[in-house]
Amino acid sequence: MTPAGSARGKKSLGQHWLADGRVLVRIADAAGIEPGDTVVEVGGGTGLLTSRLAERASRLIVVEKDDALALDLARAYGGTDAVTIVHADVLETPSADILRRGGGAPPYVVVGNLPYNIGTAILRAFLRSPTPPRTLVGTLQAEVAERIAAGSGRMTYLGVETQVYAEASVLFRVPPRAFRPPPKVHSAVVRLKVRPSPAVAAEDVDAFLELVHAGFAAPRKRLRNSLAVGLGVKPPEVDVLLVKCGIDGAQRPAMLDLDAWRELFAVYRQAS
């Protein structure tokens, strides 16, 4: 059961419909939906992924911002007790409200073909929610997906920020021809397995990320210089911190993995 799939995507909403049936099945399978799970689909669109998720979920909540698409989805699934269409902007609706309006409850899984322009904002909103999901599976621009899941040597601020909350992996790439209309970039499906608690104490997350953001202030520079720029101090002051935690200040910020940033943060907090 799906609504009509011929609607044209709106550039203002970053709409590109994922139409390849094999890819849709792989995404639905990757969510690892378990009996009793609530599934939240972000952006139901024309319902092509919705129909695959409805086959697997005992409770499916579809969040759709577009007026016409939300109406089409409501008509298609109006007689289905297990599927609820929530006509709302996912970035303006707390996850607890989405679950309440859809008759769902934790544990829940988030799945979606995410708009390129707000994909990371959507992930961030769910990860920082007081009621985060167990797993998120989303289609993003490939370059963004790779930054999210990057390890030492290719790490970015976005990667550290995400990995504080979840273990991230890129599952597979999706070519433009799989979408209608085809985007100008390649896409990839990323899976985030949310940690039971953040990798940094919850009360320290904001301060930790501020330090990491400072560390990436000048990512092409050496770490000692980039961090000095971000913190507004002289490089010798940064050297003292780096020596205490055994980190080579001559390397670039991208070389540090999550554990190294945590070690640096611990020393930084003691010195503050």
Secondary structure, 3 states (H helix, E strand, C coil): CCCCCCCCCCHHHCCCEECCHHHHHHHHHHCCCCCCCEEEEECCCCCHHHHHHHHHCCEEEEEECCHHHHHHHHHHHCCCCCEEEEECCHHHCCHHHHHHHHCCCCCEEEEEECCCCCHHHHHHHHHCCCCCCCEEEEEEEHHHHHHHCCCCCCCCHHHHHHHHHEEEEEEEEECHHHEECCCCCCEEEEEEEECCCCCCCHHHHHHHHHHHHHHCCCCCCCHHHHHHHHHCCCHHHHHHHHHHCCCCCCCCHHHCCHHHHHHHHHHHHHHC
